[in-house]
Amino acid sequence: MTRKQDTYERARLTIYHRLFSCAIGKRYGDGHYVAFEGLTTEEPKPGDLVRIESAPVSKWTISWFVDWIDKSWNACLLKSVEDHQIGRWTNIGISVYNRDVIAGAPEFQWNDAQFKLWDWWRSPGKKGEVFLVIPELPAFEGDSVRLQCRIRHGWGEPTTPRTFDNWRKLKKKDLYAFFRESVAEYEARPKPEKSH
């Protein structure tokens, strides 16, 4: 039985949103500007988010760098952020997006089903059912996913994480049950005494 083809529309939109909003300098009240440290001049490595240059605009304009072909400096494989299709490219320029920024955004690699799980996982916290306990971004590793909650404003240690073996089989009720366990864990902790 084959599984339906994964789609990556939300990841693509998330990447574009981050790149466009962060590439514009922002002026703060004291008059200084801060801009996204966007592109580097480093040689691309597998897994880097890159922009191709000297080529027509296409679904590969923003891509994941896969590898050089035959150790050539002039031919490479790129994976489109649009649909994750692999393409062979030659005679192009490549700029690498800031690796630290990209490493801090694991959702750039998620498929739409993973975004749906994230929507479900964060929904109890979004509804304000419990003000202080907030679901963190899921950590996907193959078929498994690690879930955990943090405490708002850093008013306590994160709750105990749990790894689920197959994230595709999780239901809303499973996520909500784990969220309630995390809330119960937080509520059972000793609270600091109020100072007078």
N, C-alpha and C positions, 0 to 999 in steps of 0.2 A: 504494500500500500504506500503510495507516495503522499507526502505532505504538501499542502498548498504552498506555493512559492511565497517566501517571505517578502514583504514590502518594506520600504525605508522612507516613506514620505515624511513622517514626523521628524526623523533624524535629519533629513535634508533641510527641512524648514528650521529646525533648531540650530543647525550649523550656520545657515544663511543669516538667521536672526542675530546670532552671536557675532559673526564676522562683520555684518553691516553696522550693528549698534556699537560695537567696540572699536571699529576702525575710525569712527568720528570722534574728534577731540571733544572733551566735555569741559566746559568752563565752570569753575566753582566760585563761590562768593568772594573769595580773597583774590580773584583775578587770575589764578593759574589754570593751566589746561593740563589735562591728563588724557593720553591717548593709548590705545591698545598697542602693545608691542607685537605687531602683526607678523610680518614676514622676516625670515632669517636668510642669511646667505649660505647657510650650511648645506652640505651635500645631503640629499634625501636618504632616509633609512626606511626599511620596511615598516609600515604602520604609520608613517607621517601623513598628515593632512597637507596636501599641496595644491598649488594653483598652477595650471599650465599656461605658458605664454607662447607667443608666436604661432598660435593655432586658432582656427575659428572657434567661436563660442559653441560649446556642445555640452552634453551631460557629463563630460569628463573635465570641464573647466575647473571644477573643484573636485578633487579625487583623493583617494587613499593610495599612497605609494606602495606598490607590491614588491618590486625588485627591478634591478637592472637585468637586461637580457644578455646572457653570455658575457657578463662583466663589462659590457660596453658602456661608455659614458654617453652614448648617443641613442640608445634604444632601451625602453623600459615598459613595464606592465603597470597599469593604473586600474584601480577599482572605483567606478563611479559612485559618488555619494547618492545619486538619484536612485539607482536600482542594484548597485553592487555588481554590475556586469564588469568583467575584466576586459580591458582593451590594450592593444599593443601600440605604443607611440614611439615615433622617431623624429629626430630633428626639431625638438621643442625646447623651450626654456622651462625650468621648474623653479618655483619659489616655495619654500617650506614655511608653514605657519608655526608660530611659537609652540614648541613642544610642551612647555610647562602649562600653558593655557589649555591645550588639547588634552593633556593627561588629566587635567582637573574636570573634564567633561566626558565621562564614560558614556553618557546618553547619546553622544555623537555616533556611536557604533550600534545602537539599539535598532531592532526592527520594530514595526508598528505593533506587533503583538506584545513586545516587551513594554512599549509605551502604554498600552492598554492595561497591563498589569500594574504599572506605576500609577496610572489614574485610579485604579481600584484601591491600591495600597494606601495612597495618600488621602483618599476621600473621607475617612473618619476624622482625620486631623483638620481637613479643610472645612468641615461642617462645624467645627468648634465644639465637638462633643466633649473633648477634654482639652483644655487650653494649653497645658504645659507639656503634653506628650505629643511629639511630632514624628511621623514616619520619615526615615531617611531614604535617600535614593537606593533602590535595590542594587545589589552587586551580583551580576550575572556571570556565571562561569560554566560555559557549555550548557547542559540541561538544568543545572542547579541554580538556585538563587539564594542569596543571603539577605535576610531582612532584619532590621533593627530600628529602634526608635531613639531619638535624642530628646533631651529635655530643653525646652525653650529657654533662651537667655543663658544657657550654660549653668542652670541652677541645679545641676546634678549630673552624675555619670550617665552615659547612655544605658539603655536597658540591655538585657542579655540577648544577643543575636540568635537567630535560628536559621539553619540552612535547610531548604526544601529541595528534595532530589530532582523533581521535574516541575519547573515553573509553568510549563504549558498545561499542566493538569490542575493547577490551583484555581479555586473558585473564590468569588467575593466573600462567601461565608468563612472560608479558611483564613483569608487575610484579616477579616474583621475579628475572628476568634483570637488570632495571634496578637492583633492590636490590643484587644481587651486584656489579654494576659500581660502585655507590656505595661498597660495602665495599672493593672493590679500590682505588678512588681514595683512600679514607682510609688504607688500609694502606700505600700507596705513598708517602705523605707523610713527609717527614723528621720524626722524633720529637724533642721537646726532650730535652736531656740531663738526667739525674737529678742533683739536687743532693745533696751529701753533708753 
